[in-house]
Amino acid sequence: MYSFIYLASQSPRRQELLKQMGIRYEMLAPSPGEDSESIETPLLHEKARAYVERVTLAKSTTALARWQKSGLTWAPILCADTTVSLPGNSEGEILGKPTDETDAARILNMLSGNTHEVLTAVALTIDPSQSPLCLVQTSKVHFAKLSPEQIAAYIAGGEPFGKAGAYGIQGLGGAFIPSIEGSYSGIMGLPIFETAQLLERAQVTCL
């Protein structure tokens, strides 16, 4: 039984959700020399589910190596990754984090008036000698039709950056979403129900 886990993610949203669950965690964030961004580059013709699962398992591998070098006591390591998919769009299925304002506008225009999917993979390494447990949670998000002025104002506020799909449902972006089918916390970056199931299997205690 474990009283805490390591969180291998710098996402403040995932930290908030773990606190909401009553899970004590220690950060196991990437060191300055690690090239974590290259892991998130999609492969040619890669589908969203395969992508988010591959990236999360790769993050688990690097996080385990980070722990092995740290000399820290063992506890389960939690990794997660979220991506946005617009099935059938002509510009490619995976919609990642925008690179600049132009890219953010392109992504938001693609989402405007359409229904997209948000996929979050969660991986938990319970034993350093074994492969992590991994699951993928998928939600459907219905997006309102946005005007060019709304998109421009949203981008000017800075919220789209650093977020898959160029929006945050927990922020101002939530005003663009009339309904969802699935997990609100999963869209934020960590599906609470599914994560709790993994942590139960690892015998992690709550606060």
C-alpha positions as CSV (number, residue, x, y, z in Angstrom):
1,M,0.0,0.0,0.0
2,Y,1.3,3.5,-0.9
3,S,0.6,6.8,0.8
4,F,1.6,8.9,-2.3
5,I,2.5,8.7,-6.0
6,Y,4.9,10.5,-8.3
7,L,3.3,12.8,-10.9
8,A,5.4,13.0,-14.0
9,S,3.5,16.0,-15.4
10,Q,3.8,19.7,-15.0
11,S,0.1,20.3,-15.8
12,P,-1.5,22.4,-13.0
13,R,-4.8,21.0,-14.0
14,R,-3.7,17.4,-13.3
15,Q,-2.3,18.6,-10.0
16,E,-5.6,20.2,-9.1
17,L,-7.5,17.0,-10.0
18,L,-5.3,14.8,-7.9
19,K,-5.9,17.1,-5.0
20,Q,-9.6,16.9,-5.6
21,M,-9.3,13.1,-5.4
22,G,-7.4,13.4,-2.1
23,I,-4.3,11.8,-3.6
24,R,-0.9,12.9,-2.2
25,Y,1.7,13.3,-4.9
26,E,5.3,14.3,-5.3
27,M,6.5,15.9,-8.6
28,L,8.8,13.9,-10.9
29,A,9.0,16.6,-13.6
30,P,11.4,16.5,-16.6
31,S,14.8,17.9,-15.9
32,P,16.0,20.9,-18.0
33,G,18.1,18.7,-20.2
34,E,15.3,16.3,-21.3
35,D,13.7,16.8,-24.7
36,S,10.2,16.1,-23.7
37,E,8.6,18.0,-26.6
38,S,10.0,15.6,-29.3
39,I,8.0,12.7,-27.7
40,E,4.8,14.6,-28.6
41,T,5.5,14.9,-32.3
42,P,2.9,12.8,-34.2
43,L,4.1,10.0,-36.5
44,L,3.1,10.0,-40.1
45,H,-0.5,8.9,-40.5
46,E,-0.8,8.2,-36.8
47,K,-4.3,8.1,-35.4
48,A,-5.3,10.0,-32.3
49,R,-5.8,7.0,-30.0
50,A,-2.5,5.4,-31.0
51,Y,-0.8,8.7,-30.7
52,V,-1.9,9.6,-27.2
53,E,-1.2,6.0,-25.9
54,R,2.3,6.0,-27.4
55,V,3.2,9.4,-26.0
56,T,1.9,8.5,-22.5
57,L,3.9,5.2,-22.5
58,A,7.0,7.0,-23.7
59,K,6.6,9.6,-20.9
60,S,6.3,6.7,-18.5
61,T,9.6,5.2,-19.7
62,T,11.4,8.5,-19.3
63,A,9.8,9.1,-15.9
64,L,10.9,5.7,-14.7
65,A,14.5,6.4,-15.9
66,R,14.3,9.7,-14.1
67,W,13.3,8.0,-10.8
68,Q,16.1,5.4,-11.2
69,K,18.6,8.2,-11.3
70,S,17.1,10.1,-8.4
71,G,17.7,7.8,-5.5
72,L,14.2,8.4,-4.3
73,T,12.0,5.8,-2.5
74,W,9.7,3.9,-4.8
75,A,6.1,4.9,-5.3
76,P,3.8,4.4,-8.3
77,I,4.4,6.9,-11.2
78,L,1.5,8.5,-12.9
79,C,1.8,9.9,-16.5
80,A,-0.9,11.3,-18.7
81,D,-1.3,13.0,-22.1
82,T,-4.3,14.6,-23.8
83,T,-5.0,15.2,-27.5
84,V,-7.9,16.5,-29.6
85,S,-9.2,14.8,-32.7
86,L,-11.6,16.1,-35.3
87,P,-12.5,12.8,-37.1
88,G,-12.7,13.1,-40.9
89,N,-11.1,16.6,-41.2
90,S,-9.0,17.2,-44.3
91,E,-6.0,18.7,-42.5
92,G,-5.2,15.7,-40.3
93,E,-6.9,14.1,-37.3
94,I,-4.7,15.2,-34.4
95,L,-5.0,18.8,-33.2
96,G,-2.2,19.5,-30.8
97,K,-1.0,22.6,-29.0
98,P,-0.9,25.7,-31.2
99,T,2.5,26.9,-32.2
100,D,1.5,30.6,-32.6
101,E,-1.5,32.8,-33.0
102,T,-2.1,31.9,-36.6
103,D,-2.1,28.2,-35.7
104,A,-4.4,28.8,-32.8
105,A,-6.9,30.6,-35.1
106,R,-6.6,27.7,-37.6
107,I,-7.5,25.1,-35.0
108,L,-10.3,27.1,-33.4
109,N,-11.8,27.7,-36.9
110,M,-11.7,23.9,-37.4
111,L,-13.5,23.2,-34.1
112,S,-16.0,26.0,-34.6
113,G,-19.5,24.6,-35.1
114,N,-18.3,21.0,-35.0
115,T,-18.1,18.0,-32.6
116,H,-14.6,16.8,-31.8
117,E,-13.1,14.1,-29.5
118,V,-10.8,14.6,-26.6
119,L,-8.6,11.6,-25.8
120,T,-6.7,11.3,-22.5
121,A,-4.4,8.4,-21.9
122,V,-3.3,7.6,-18.3
123,A,-0.5,5.3,-17.4
124,L,0.5,4.1,-13.9
125,T,3.7,2.3,-13.3
126,I,3.0,0.2,-10.2
127,D,6.3,-1.8,-10.2
128,P,9.6,-0.6,-11.7
129,S,10.2,-4.1,-13.1
130,Q,6.8,-4.3,-15.0
131,S,5.1,-2.4,-17.8
132,P,2.7,0.3,-16.7
133,L,-1.0,0.0,-16.7
134,C,-2.5,2.2,-19.4
135,L,-6.0,3.3,-20.4
136,V,-7.5,5.8,-22.9
137,Q,-10.6,7.8,-22.0
138,T,-12.5,9.5,-24.9
139,S,-15.1,12.3,-24.7
140,K,-17.1,14.1,-27.3
141,V,-17.2,17.9,-27.2
142,H,-19.8,20.0,-29.0
143,F,-18.3,23.3,-30.0
144,A,-20.4,26.4,-30.7
145,K,-20.1,28.4,-33.9
146,L,-17.5,31.2,-33.2
147,S,-17.2,34.5,-35.0
148,P,-13.8,35.8,-36.1
149,E,-14.1,38.4,-33.4
150,Q,-14.6,35.8,-30.7
151,I,-11.7,33.7,-31.9
152,A,-9.4,36.8,-32.1
153,A,-10.4,37.9,-28.6
154,Y,-9.9,34.5,-27.1
155,I,-6.4,34.2,-28.7
156,A,-5.5,37.7,-27.5
157,G,-6.2,36.5,-23.9
158,G,-3.6,33.8,-24.2
159,E,-5.6,30.8,-23.0
160,P,-5.2,28.7,-26.2
161,F,-1.5,28.3,-25.8
162,G,0.0,25.2,-24.2
163,K,-3.4,23.3,-24.6
164,A,-4.3,20.6,-27.1
165,G,-7.0,21.8,-29.4
166,A,-6.2,25.5,-28.5
167,Y,-8.7,25.8,-25.7
168,G,-9.3,25.1,-22.0
169,I,-12.7,23.9,-20.9
170,Q,-12.0,24.9,-17.3
171,G,-11.3,28.5,-18.4
172,L,-13.0,31.0,-20.8
173,G,-13.1,28.2,-23.4
174,G,-15.9,26.6,-21.5
175,A,-18.2,29.3,-22.7
176,F,-17.9,27.9,-26.2
177,I,-19.1,24.4,-25.3
178,P,-22.9,23.8,-25.1
179,S,-22.5,20.1,-24.1
180,I,-20.2,17.2,-23.8
181,E,-20.5,13.4,-23.8
182,G,-18.0,11.8,-21.5
183,S,-15.7,13.0,-18.7
184,Y,-15.3,16.7,-17.9
185,S,-12.2,15.9,-15.9
186,G,-10.9,13.8,-18.8
187,I,-11.2,16.8,-21.1
188,M,-9.2,18.8,-18.5
189,G,-6.4,16.3,-18.7
190,L,-7.1,13.5,-16.1
191,P,-10.3,11.4,-16.0
192,I,-11.0,11.1,-12.3
193,F,-13.1,7.9,-12.5
194,E,-10.6,5.9,-14.6
195,T,-7.6,7.3,-12.7
196,A,-9.2,6.2,-9.4
197,Q,-9.5,2.7,-10.7
198,L,-5.9,2.5,-11.6
199,L,-4.8,3.9,-8.2
200,E,-7.0,1.4,-6.5
201,R,-5.2,-1.4,-8.3
202,A,-2.0,0.1,-7.1
203,Q,-3.3,0.2,-3.5
204,V,-2.7,4.0,-3.2
205,T,-4.5,5.5,-0.2
206,C,-6.3,8.8,-0.2
207,L,-5.6,11.6,2.2
